[in-house]
Amino acid sequence: MSGDSSYGINVDGSFTQQGGSVTAIAGNVSGSNPSSGLDVSGTVTVKGGTLTATGGSAAINSSYGIYARGTVTVSDATVTATSGSAGYASYGLYIGSSSPSVTLSGSSSLTARSGSATDTAGGIYVQNLFGSAGSVTVEDNSTLLTNSVILDASFNERPLAPTGEGSWLIYGQSNQTSAVGGSYTLTDNLTIESGNTLTIPSGSTLTIPEDKTLTADADQLVVNGELVLEGTFTADAKELTGTGAIVLGDITLTDDKGMDEYKDYQLKLKSKKVTYVRALSDNSQYGTICLPFVPTSVAGGQVTYYQVLELESNEITLVETDFKAGKPLFYQTPGTGSITFSAESAAGVELVTTPATDSFMEGTMSVATPTAGYFLKNGNIYPIANGDKVKVKPFRAYVKGQNDASQASVMSVNVARP
């Protein structure tokens, strides 16, 4: 550990990289001087390749991953700027000039992280003490990961929101703004610090891929956009709140479990792919169905769907209808064996956890035991008489109603013409 300043690379002027791989690592400083991975008195321009700049610890002064006195421009390149712990300030990327800016374009990636500091810490710190100018632009196909973006103008620090059609994740330090912009996919395991809240705004998406972990409490994440959960979220995802949706991976629904494991989600629910297999009775090609999604593929036979049009004492009249998520229906098929209902979408297939309201039918998402109404068995429709209970499996339906002595013991079915 040195008492003098330490630089991985020190440039008196501008720094330009046009491909290749550059690594700039500063040492630790024990005295009153700074430690900077890449220290540049002018602009920083990276056109292709990889740049890694790491500042060491600074016992009294400041630590910088990249320190620049001009604009920072990254085009089709990967830049990682990380600062160490500091007795004064720690900045992953520090820019101080009369018109400070950071611009990412092409397929670029910038990661800027700060260490701990006694005074101020920031992933990206943009300073212009003589005006309010300062910008961070993330263009289409580029990504930004940082723990904060701060503008210091006229000695007035405040969060600086990135702009552009790209994506970013500001995961935050305590008391600093955290947010997701665009559609961001985690490239590293990430921990949201205690006391900080990360918000996914409406129109934005945060994806946790299969091999990544987001560590946070449920109340530290507000989902007003979408959270795509393919990997690991350490808290209970059912407790997440907001006005948005959670998108799960592949789901296979079964008659054994129904929707019980999904009913407690507070957010709207989606799945990349959802499948349900209905075993067909050997002696009937009629059935009832109430699925939490709209199938885009039906394999195993042509299916026609019906809803109840009219209910009389000895006859139920059905009419052909369309399929809607949660809608309780009758169906008819010439198929045998089983039918597979499925839907798949990269954007997520919407799921409902409660059946839709219907004047004549009641759908089931879990096992139901109605004591009144009408149920389908072996192709016939029977009234539930004398308060007897009938077990209705998940993803099916029964006809609502109160039976009386005049009720026929077996109801006939009439299909109305459209």
Summary of the structure (lengths in Angstrom):
residues: 418
radius of gyration: 30.4
end to end distance: 85.8
largest distance: 100.0
contacts: 1496
relative contact order: 0.07
helix: 1%
strand: 50%
